[in-house]
Amino acid sequence: MMPKVAHPHITNDPAVCGGNAIIHGTRFPVRSVAMYVLQHGLTPEELVAKFPHLSLAQIHDALAYYYDNRQEIENEITENREEHVKQRAS
């Protein structure tokens, strides 16, 4: 088992985004970074240009957090897709 890795730009707050991993000081979920970069093909630099309140260090730390906690973030992505579909159907 790998030791827990510290991610200084990532936090969990039960009062923000349902307690999911977010970039510290924002409401920007790690899952969104993963989706923009890995699914939509944006580079970290393009993501910073799109969301100027984020730093390149924060984006890279969010990606590192994703790779260290891949299953957790993939589950969040899936859960949020399902919720979105249910809301649209209502």
C-alpha positions in Angstrom: 0.0 0.0 0.0 1.3 3.4 -1.0 1.6 6.1 1.7 -0.8 9.0 1.6 0.6 11.8 -0.4 0.1 15.4 0.6 -1.6 17.8 -1.9 -1.3 21.3 -0.6 -3.7 22.8 -3.1 -6.5 20.3 -2.5 -9.0 20.1 0.3 -12.3 18.5 1.3 -14.9 20.6 3.0 -18.3 19.0 3.8 -20.0 22.4 3.3 -18.6 22.8 -0.3 -19.4 20.5 -3.2 -20.7 17.8 -1.0 -17.3 17.2 0.6 -15.7 16.2 -2.7 -12.1 17.2 -3.3 -11.7 20.8 -4.4 -9.0 23.3 -5.1 -8.3 25.0 -1.8 -9.9 28.5 -1.5 -12.3 27.8 -4.4 -15.4 25.7 -5.2 -13.6 24.1 -8.2 -13.7 20.3 -7.9 -10.8 18.1 -8.8 -13.2 16.1 -11.0 -13.7 19.2 -13.2 -10.0 19.6 -13.7 -9.7 15.9 -14.6 -12.6 16.2 -17.0 -11.4 19.3 -18.8 -7.9 18.0 -19.2 -8.3 14.3 -19.7 -11.7 14.1 -21.4 -12.0 17.5 -23.2 -8.3 17.7 -24.1 -7.5 21.1 -22.6 -3.9 21.7 -21.5 -3.3 22.9 -17.9 -2.3 26.2 -19.4 -5.5 26.5 -21.4 -7.5 25.7 -18.2 -5.7 28.5 -16.4 -6.6 30.9 -19.3 -10.2 29.7 -19.1 -10.4 30.0 -15.3 -7.9 32.8 -14.4 -8.6 32.5 -10.6 -6.7 29.1 -10.7 -3.0 28.8 -10.9 -0.9 26.4 -12.9 0.3 24.9 -9.6 -3.3 24.3 -8.5 -4.2 22.6 -11.8 -1.1 20.3 -11.6 -1.8 19.4 -8.0 -5.4 18.6 -8.9 -4.2 16.3 -11.6 -1.7 14.7 -9.2 -4.5 14.2 -6.7 -6.6 12.6 -9.5 -3.9 10.1 -10.3 -3.3 9.3 -6.6 -7.0 8.9 -6.0 -8.3 7.9 -9.4 -11.2 5.6 -8.3 -12.5 8.3 -5.9 -12.6 10.9 -8.6 -14.0 8.6 -11.2 -16.8 7.8 -8.8 -17.5 11.5 -8.3 -17.6 12.0 -12.1 -20.1 9.1 -12.5 -22.2 10.3 -9.6 -22.5 13.8 -10.9 -23.4 12.6 -14.4 -26.2 10.5 -13.0 -27.5 13.4 -10.9 -27.4 15.7 -13.9 -29.4 13.2 -16.0 -32.0 12.7 -13.3 -32.4 16.5 -12.9 -32.9 17.0 -16.6 -35.5 14.2 -16.7 -37.5 15.8 -13.8 
